[in-house]
Amino acid sequence: MRATLERYFEFDRLGTNWRTELLGGVTTFVTMAYIIFVNPSILSVTGMNVAAVTAATCLASAIGCFLMGGLARYPIALAPGMGLNAYFAFVVVKGMGVPWPAALGAVFVSGILFLILTAAGVRQMILEAIPHELYASVAVGIGLFIAFVGFHNAGIVAGDSATLVRLGNLCAPGTLLALFGLFLTGALMIWRVRGAMLLGVIGTTLAGALTGVIHWSPQPYSAASLSGTFLKLDVAATLRLGLLEIVFVFLFVDLFDNIRTLVAVGKRAGLFNSEGRIPRLNGILTADALATTAGSMLGTSTVVSYIESAAGVVAGGRSGVTAIVTGVLFLVALFVAPLAGAIPVQATAPALILVGALMLSHAAEIEWSDPLRAIPAFLTMTSIPLTFSIANGLAFGFLSYTILRLLAGQARRIHWLVYVLAALCAARFIYLGNG
């Protein structure tokens, strides 16, 4: 059996072994385990049960890792995506007034569409058609978006009727706790401590408890409490409300996250073949789609590939066993579900701010000296946080890219699929303007 598994996961070709794969999986888990606390903290603003969302986060992540490791055989871990969870909670549910079961239905529909588009080869076509600068600018825009949410949750910024935003009360106990967490986590990252985000969340929570800033009363916990979100999605309401825009955002942002992670992890792990392509790409996309569908049924937002997988690769992970080990650890993490209620927003806010900061690194991938690339990228990344909508950022990006290329006389260099997407974005703005 051991020899069969080693052949299946291509240990000889990849130059790896069980010990190395185990180390890679543990390293990946430690670097991304903060999502166990951060995701429930974000989704709880919709009224979803914290313990149930924590369990859904762990289970959906485990399923995604098992699928990626066993089906696609890559050392890439999956979990509910940062940015998409904030979009789900603050824009779709809180901003648009969509009930969270209907929003989960939209995630489910997007997962089914992922599968259909993957089987038809359309997702691969989209990957090749969309300009690279739009991938990078969407990542930056989402980083700014979730950082803004983090600043607000921390109390560092507050709303203002005259200036839109203003400085919050930095002397408030909750804000001081968040600032402590921000610098604690930042210091751990500077010292290159594995799991800096996770340790920062835990350390800030303990500091809040010791200083009396937060108070936690342990609540009863049983398997029954995990049913708060399980199979509570409402696909009928999704279709009835016509939430195509939400499905569109889930679809494209997940696609962008995938390609960004694949490129980063693939280059570091040497996963590209001699032609510069990633083998078994369909397996990767299928695993992602199935994980998203499962996640919506369990009770969490879109599941995506995590860039933190690169940490496991640096530790030596090369095969799907790395992802499977990470998935096993997410299952073990189910036992911390009762602790999720102890994590205050002041402890997770620093993680949001710093994850946003890390995502800004993708701005370096944009050729800023070329206006044809710089302008669409800038409009995309700034309109996401300023309009509080990823959908608006995507629309501005596709439209500006297409219009500027046409004005530059480069009509034939634009992929026909980009024309279609730009037309849909224009129709969306016209509809919103007349609404």
Secondary structure, 3 states (H helix, E strand, C coil): CHHHHHHHCCHHHHCCCHHHHHHHHHHHHHHHCCHHHHHHHHHHHHCCCHHHHHHHHHHHHHHHHHHHHHHHCCCCCEEECCCHHHHHHHHHHHHCCCCHHHHHHHHHHHHHHHHHHHHCCHHHHHHHHCCHHHHHHHHHHHHHHHHHHHHHHHCCEEEECCCEEEECCCCCHHHHHHHHHHHHHHHHHHCCCCCHHHHHHHHHHHHHHHHCCCCCCCCCCCHHHHHHCCCCCCHHHHHHHCCHHHHHHHHHHHHHHHHHHHHHHHHHHCCCCCCCCCCCHHHHHHHHHHHHHHHHHHCCCCEEECCCHHHHHHCCCCCHHHHHHHHHHHHHHHHHHHHHHHCCHHHHHHHHHHHHHHHHHHHHHCCCCCHHHHHHHHHHHHHHHHCCCHHHHHHHHHHHHHHHHHHCCCHHHCCHHHHHHHHHHHHHHHHHHHC
